[in-house]
Amino acid sequence: MATIARGSFTVDMSPQGEADTRDGVSLGRLSLRKRFEGDLDATGEGQMLTAMTPVKGSAGYVAIERVTGALSGRAGAFVLQHTGTMDKGAQQLSITVVPDSGTGDLAGITGALRIRIADGQHFYEFEYTLPAGD
């Protein structure tokens, strides 16, 4: 049975080198640093690749992020894979746990994370499962 963890997070993104811009499309690379609070008490570190188009509200990104800390009191780490697009402002976002990336008390974790932004604050809802007996 799935469990849902909720809370908030802050994120700091830093460009890694100059963006490659041609024909109005800009490809960039950024480092990610996050601080999760709530049911997930952890830090996230990773890399993001972006594509920004000349059309307002149209872009794409992929990212890999290692999350280390405690999830509902269970210590360990896991990796999240992000895939996102915006089509003239319409967003599609998928953030899932990379299979077999869990360590420590989080070994075997599966799940998906959803993000909501309200009034400049970031919130998460993480639906996950751990192997039976854990």
C-alpha positions as CSV (number, residue, x, y, z in Angstrom):
1,M,0.0,0.0,0.0
2,A,1.3,3.5,-0.9
3,T,2.1,6.1,1.7
4,I,1.9,9.8,0.9
5,A,4.6,12.2,2.4
6,R,3.9,15.9,2.3
7,G,5.9,19.1,3.0
8,S,7.7,22.0,1.5
9,F,11.1,22.6,0.0
10,T,13.4,25.3,-1.1
11,V,15.6,25.1,-4.2
12,D,18.8,26.8,-5.3
13,M,19.8,26.4,-9.0
14,S,23.2,27.6,-10.3
15,P,24.2,27.7,-13.9
16,Q,27.1,25.5,-14.9
17,G,28.9,27.3,-17.7
18,E,27.5,29.4,-20.5
19,A,24.2,28.5,-22.2
20,D,24.5,27.3,-25.8
21,T,22.1,29.5,-27.8
22,R,21.5,29.1,-31.5
23,D,18.5,30.1,-33.6
24,G,16.8,31.4,-30.5
25,V,16.9,28.1,-28.6
26,S,19.1,28.1,-25.5
27,L,20.5,24.8,-24.0
28,G,21.7,25.1,-20.4
29,R,23.1,23.1,-17.5
30,L,22.4,23.8,-13.8
31,S,23.3,22.3,-10.5
32,L,20.4,21.8,-8.1
33,R,20.4,22.0,-4.3
34,K,17.2,21.4,-2.4
35,R,16.1,21.3,1.3
36,F,13.0,19.2,1.9
37,E,11.0,19.7,5.1
38,G,8.0,17.9,6.5
39,D,7.6,14.1,6.2
40,L,10.7,14.1,4.0
41,D,13.6,15.7,6.0
42,A,16.4,15.6,3.5
43,T,18.6,17.4,1.0
44,G,18.6,17.0,-2.7
45,E,21.6,17.5,-5.0
46,G,21.6,17.0,-8.8
47,Q,22.1,18.2,-12.3
48,M,19.5,19.7,-14.7
49,L,19.6,20.2,-18.5
50,T,17.3,22.8,-20.0
51,A,16.0,23.9,-23.4
52,M,14.5,27.3,-23.6
53,T,12.7,28.3,-26.8
54,P,11.9,31.8,-28.2
55,V,8.2,31.1,-27.7
56,K,7.1,32.4,-24.3
57,G,6.2,29.6,-22.0
58,S,7.7,26.8,-24.1
59,A,10.6,24.9,-22.7
60,G,11.9,21.5,-21.5
61,Y,14.1,20.0,-18.8
62,V,15.5,16.8,-17.5
63,A,17.2,16.3,-14.2
64,I,18.7,13.6,-11.9
65,E,18.6,14.3,-8.2
66,R,20.0,12.3,-5.2
67,V,17.8,12.8,-2.1
68,T,19.5,12.0,1.2
69,G,18.0,12.1,4.7
70,A,14.9,10.6,6.4
71,L,11.5,9.8,5.0
72,S,9.0,9.4,7.8
73,G,11.9,8.6,10.2
74,R,13.6,6.1,7.8
75,A,17.2,7.1,7.0
76,G,18.7,6.6,3.6
77,A,18.9,7.9,0.1
78,F,17.2,7.5,-3.3
79,V,17.4,9.1,-6.8
80,L,14.7,11.1,-8.5
81,Q,14.4,11.4,-12.3
82,H,12.7,14.6,-13.6
83,T,11.2,15.1,-17.0
84,G,9.3,18.3,-17.7
85,T,7.9,20.3,-20.6
86,M,6.0,23.5,-21.0
87,D,3.9,24.1,-24.2
88,K,3.0,27.8,-24.2
89,G,2.5,27.6,-20.5
90,A,0.8,24.2,-20.3
91,Q,3.0,22.1,-18.0
92,Q,3.7,18.3,-17.9
93,L,6.0,17.1,-15.2
94,S,7.0,13.6,-14.2
95,I,9.3,13.0,-11.2
96,T,9.8,9.3,-10.3
97,V,12.2,7.3,-8.2
98,V,14.9,5.6,-10.2
99,P,14.4,1.8,-9.7
100,D,16.8,0.2,-7.2
101,S,18.3,3.5,-6.2
102,G,17.2,3.4,-2.6
103,T,19.8,2.8,0.2
104,G,19.7,2.2,3.9
105,D,16.2,2.1,5.3
106,L,14.9,3.3,1.9
107,A,16.2,0.3,-0.1
108,G,13.5,-0.9,-2.5
109,I,11.6,2.4,-2.5
110,T,9.4,3.2,-5.5
111,G,7.2,6.2,-6.1
112,A,6.5,9.5,-7.7
113,L,6.7,13.1,-6.5
114,R,4.4,15.9,-7.4
115,I,5.2,19.6,-7.0
116,R,2.9,22.5,-6.3
117,I,4.0,26.1,-6.2
118,A,1.8,28.6,-4.4
119,D,2.6,32.2,-3.6
120,G,6.3,31.6,-4.4
121,Q,6.5,28.6,-2.0
122,H,7.3,25.1,-3.2
123,F,5.3,22.1,-1.8
124,Y,5.7,18.4,-2.5
125,E,3.5,15.3,-2.3
126,F,5.5,12.1,-2.5
127,E,3.5,8.9,-3.0
128,Y,5.8,6.0,-2.3
129,T,6.0,2.3,-1.3
130,L,8.6,0.3,0.5
131,P,9.0,-3.5,0.5
132,A,6.7,-5.4,2.8
133,G,8.1,-6.1,6.3
134,D,10.1,-2.8,6.4
